[in-house]
């Protein structure tokens, strides 16, 4: 049996990523994988997802 890989997440919507079950670490990894897009870092402090997941 061949294991299917999870589809690549290419959305920049952290709320959508959270709703899909991704935790903070996964979202940060996704952000880096997408090239650290600025629209995932609303306050431009170099830390994505704060408006959805809160500050760590």
Backbone as numpy.savetxt, mean C-alpha at the origin, in Angstrom:
# Nx Ny Nz CAx CAy CAz Cx Cy Cz
-0.13 -29.96 -8.45 -0.97 -28.78 -8.45 -0.08 -27.53 -8.45
-0.39 -26.56 -9.27 0.36 -25.32 -9.36 -0.31 -24.28 -8.48
0.49 -23.69 -7.60 -0.05 -22.65 -6.72 -0.17 -21.35 -7.48
-1.34 -20.72 -7.40 -1.54 -19.44 -8.07 -0.96 -18.33 -7.22
-0.32 -17.39 -7.90 0.21 -16.23 -7.20 -0.88 -15.19 -7.04
-0.76 -14.42 -5.98 -1.70 -13.32 -5.75 -1.48 -12.27 -6.83
-2.56 -11.68 -7.32 -2.40 -10.64 -8.35 -1.59 -9.45 -7.84
-0.85 -8.85 -8.73 -0.06 -7.67 -8.37 -1.00 -6.53 -8.05
-0.74 -5.87 -6.94 -1.58 -4.72 -6.55 -0.95 -3.49 -7.17
-1.73 -2.80 -7.97 -1.19 -1.60 -8.60 -2.04 -0.36 -8.33
-2.90 -0.45 -7.35 -3.71 0.71 -6.98 -2.90 1.62 -6.07
-3.20 2.87 -6.10 -2.56 3.84 -5.20 -3.51 4.20 -4.07
-4.63 3.54 -3.95 -5.64 3.84 -2.94 -5.40 2.98 -1.70
-4.85 3.60 -0.65 -4.53 2.85 0.56 -5.78 2.27 1.23
-6.91 2.95 1.11 -8.16 2.42 1.65 -8.55 1.13 0.95
-8.36 1.08 -0.33 -8.66 -0.13 -1.10 -7.71 -1.26 -0.69
-6.44 -0.91 -0.49 -5.47 -1.91 -0.05 -5.82 -2.44 1.34
-6.23 -1.55 2.23 -6.63 -1.97 3.57 -7.85 -2.89 3.50
-8.82 -2.52 2.68 -10.03 -3.34 2.53 -9.74 -4.71 1.94
-8.64 -4.82 1.19 -8.27 -6.12 0.62 -7.57 -7.01 1.64
-7.30 -6.46 2.83 -6.71 -7.25 3.89 -5.23 -7.02 4.10
-4.64 -6.08 3.38 -3.22 -5.81 3.53 -2.95 -5.08 4.84
-1.88 -5.50 5.52 -1.50 -4.79 6.74 -0.54 -3.66 6.38
-0.13 -2.89 7.38 0.72 -1.71 7.17 2.02 -2.09 6.45
2.66 -3.14 6.89 3.93 -3.56 6.30 3.76 -3.89 4.82
2.69 -4.58 4.48 2.43 -4.93 3.08 2.16 -3.68 2.24
1.43 -2.74 2.79 1.13 -1.51 2.05 2.40 -0.70 1.81
3.27 -0.61 2.80 4.54 0.10 2.62 5.36 -0.60 1.54
5.39 -1.93 1.56 6.09 -2.68 0.52 5.50 -2.44 -0.84
4.19 -2.37 -0.91 3.50 -2.06 -2.17 3.88 -0.67 -2.65
3.91 0.29 -1.73 4.27 1.67 -2.05 5.66 1.73 -2.67
6.63 1.06 -2.03 7.99 1.03 -2.58 8.00 0.33 -3.94
7.25 -0.76 -4.06 7.19 -1.50 -5.31 6.61 -0.69 -6.46
5.76 0.26 -6.13 5.16 1.14 -7.14 6.02 2.36 -7.42
7.18 2.44 -6.77 8.07 3.59 -6.99 7.81 4.74 -6.05
7.20 4.47 -4.89 6.89 5.48 -3.88 6.09 6.66 -4.44
4.92 6.38 -5.04 4.13 7.47 -5.62 3.66 8.47 -4.56
3.75 9.72 -4.90 3.41 10.79 -3.95 1.94 10.80 -3.57
1.07 10.28 -4.42 -0.36 10.30 -4.08 -0.72 9.28 -3.00
0.23 8.47 -2.56 -0.01 7.56 -1.44 0.58 8.14 -0.15
1.14 9.33 -0.23 1.75 10.01 0.92 1.16 11.42 0.98
-0.04 11.52 1.51 -0.80 12.77 1.46 -0.09 13.96 2.10
0.71 13.74 3.14 1.37 14.87 3.78 2.83 15.01 3.35
3.24 14.25 2.36 4.57 14.35 1.74 5.73 14.26 2.75
5.57 13.38 3.75 6.64 13.22 4.73 7.46 11.96 4.51
7.22 11.27 3.39 7.97 10.06 3.07 7.43 8.81 3.73
6.26 8.91 4.33 5.62 7.76 4.97 4.22 7.63 4.38
3.95 6.56 3.63 2.64 6.40 3.02 1.60 5.89 4.02
0.35 5.95 3.65 -0.79 5.30 4.29 -1.26 5.88 5.60
-0.72 6.98 6.06 -1.08 7.50 7.38 -2.54 7.90 7.50
-3.13 8.39 6.42 -4.53 8.82 6.51 -5.47 7.64 6.63
-5.02 6.45 6.26 -5.86 5.25 6.36 -5.49 4.41 7.57
-4.20 4.14 7.75 -3.74 3.25 8.81 -3.33 3.98 10.08
-3.16 5.29 10.01 -2.70 6.06 11.17 -1.19 6.07 11.22
-0.65 6.87 12.09 0.79 6.97 12.24 1.29 5.86 13.14
2.47 5.36 12.83 3.08 4.29 13.63 4.06 4.86 14.60
